[in-house]
Amino acid sequence: MMRYSMNFKEVFVTLEDELCNVNNYLLIQKTRFYDKFEVELQIADEVRECLIPKMILQPLIENSFRHGFEYSTEEWILSIKSYLENERVIIIIKDNGVGILPETLKEINKILSVKEPQINSESHIGLVNVNSRLKLHFSEEDGVTVTSVKGEGTQIRVTFKAKHREVENNGI
């Protein structure tokens, strides 16, 4: 994980590479929490080679552990789903944690909707960072939205235009 995050040569990686890094993070969490959680992964083949800014998914998944599961007494379930829709990559990270209070959720989504957000606390830095980087590399329509029901869990939806590495064509 450290080697992955410290490699500054590549701004973009494939979604497959990003998922490998997430898997390493989840292995650490499995060691920490034993078998207290289950991961459900549904990744469409056509998005695995799409490019994504590096270190986009891990901070979002970390939120499930730091905020969603922290006080949950149920078996933790983390779902990561990705597919292509109208030439856009959709990634949905969902947990069955404690959820977010409606007023906090409103504040989070308000911060995420502002072009240059001002953060008053440290609690939303990961979300804002990921959202800002997606908007910077793709477009203002891209980014992160959060939905949640208190007591039932949280869903983070990430959207961005599908991009692939340019394949060099040497006239062959």
SVG drawing of the C-alpha trace seen along z (x, -y; Angstrom):
<svg xmlns="http://www.w3.org/2000/svg" viewBox="-33 -28 40 42">
<polyline fill="none" stroke="black" stroke-width="0.4" points="0.0,0.0 2.8,-2.4 4.7,-1.7 1.5,-2.2 0.6,-5.5 4.2,-6.8 4.6,-6.2 4.2,-9.7 5.0,-8.7 1.4,-7.9 -1.5,-10.2 -4.0,-7.7 -4.1,-4.0 -6.6,-1.4 -9.6,-0.6 -8.1,2.9 -4.9,1.5 -6.9,-0.7 -9.0,2.3 -5.7,4.2 -4.7,1.4 -8.2,1.5 -7.8,5.3 -4.5,4.6 -6.3,2.1 -9.0,4.7 -6.5,7.3 -5.2,5.0 -8.7,4.4 -9.4,8.2 -6.3,8.6 -7.5,5.8 -11.2,6.9 -10.9,10.6 -14.0,11.9 -16.3,9.1 -17.0,7.9 -17.8,9.3 -17.0,7.6 -19.2,8.0 -17.5,7.1 -19.3,6.7 -17.0,5.1 -18.1,5.2 -15.3,6.4 -15.6,3.3 -14.6,0.9 -11.6,2.8 -9.2,1.1 -10.8,-2.4 -8.4,-5.0 -9.0,-6.6 -6.9,-9.0 -4.8,-7.0 -6.0,-6.7 -9.6,-7.6 -11.3,-4.5 -9.4,-3.7 -10.3,-6.9 -14.0,-6.3 -13.8,-2.8 -11.9,-3.9 -14.9,-6.1 -17.1,-3.0 -14.7,-1.7 -14.1,-5.0 -17.7,-6.3 -20.1,-3.6 -19.0,-0.5 -17.4,-2.0 -20.6,-1.7 -22.4,1.0 -23.2,4.2 -24.3,6.1 -22.0,8.1 -20.4,5.4 -21.1,5.7 -19.2,3.5 -20.3,3.6 -18.3,2.3 -20.0,2.2 -18.8,0.7 -20.3,0.6 -20.4,-1.5 -23.5,-3.6 -23.6,-6.0 -19.8,-6.0 -19.4,-6.9 -17.9,-4.8 -20.2,-4.4 -18.7,-3.1 -21.0,-2.5 -19.5,-1.9 -22.2,-0.9 -22.1,0.2 -24.6,1.3 -23.2,-0.8 -24.9,-3.3 -25.7,-5.8 -25.5,-9.6 -27.9,-12.0 -30.0,-13.9 -28.6,-17.3 -25.0,-16.0 -25.8,-14.4 -27.2,-17.7 -24.0,-19.5 -21.8,-16.9 -23.6,-17.1 -23.7,-20.9 -19.9,-20.9 -19.5,-18.4 -21.7,-20.6 -19.6,-23.8 -16.9,-24.4 -14.2,-25.4 -15.4,-24.1 -14.4,-25.6 -14.0,-22.9 -14.6,-23.9 -13.7,-20.5 -11.4,-17.6 -14.3,-15.2 -15.0,-15.5 -11.5,-16.0 -11.3,-12.6 -14.6,-13.1 -13.8,-16.6 -10.4,-15.6 -11.7,-12.7 -14.6,-14.8 -12.3,-17.8 -9.7,-15.5 -12.5,-13.9 -13.8,-17.2 -10.3,-18.5 -9.4,-15.5 -12.8,-15.0 -15.6,-17.6 -17.9,-19.5 -20.6,-16.9 -18.3,-14.2 -17.6,-13.4 -19.1,-12.0 -22.6,-12.0 -23.6,-10.5 -26.9,-9.1 -27.6,-7.6 -30.3,-6.5 -29.6,-6.7 -29.4,-3.2 -29.3,-1.5 -26.0,-2.5 -24.4,-4.8 -23.9,-4.8 -21.2,-6.8 -21.6,-7.1 -18.6,-8.0 -19.1,-9.0 -16.6,-10.0 -16.1,-9.7 -14.7,-6.4 -11.1,-6.9 -8.6,-4.4 -4.8,-4.5 -3.9,-5.6 -2.7,-2.6 0.4,-3.5 -0.2,-2.6 3.2,-2.3 1.5,-1.8 1.1,2.0"/>
</svg>
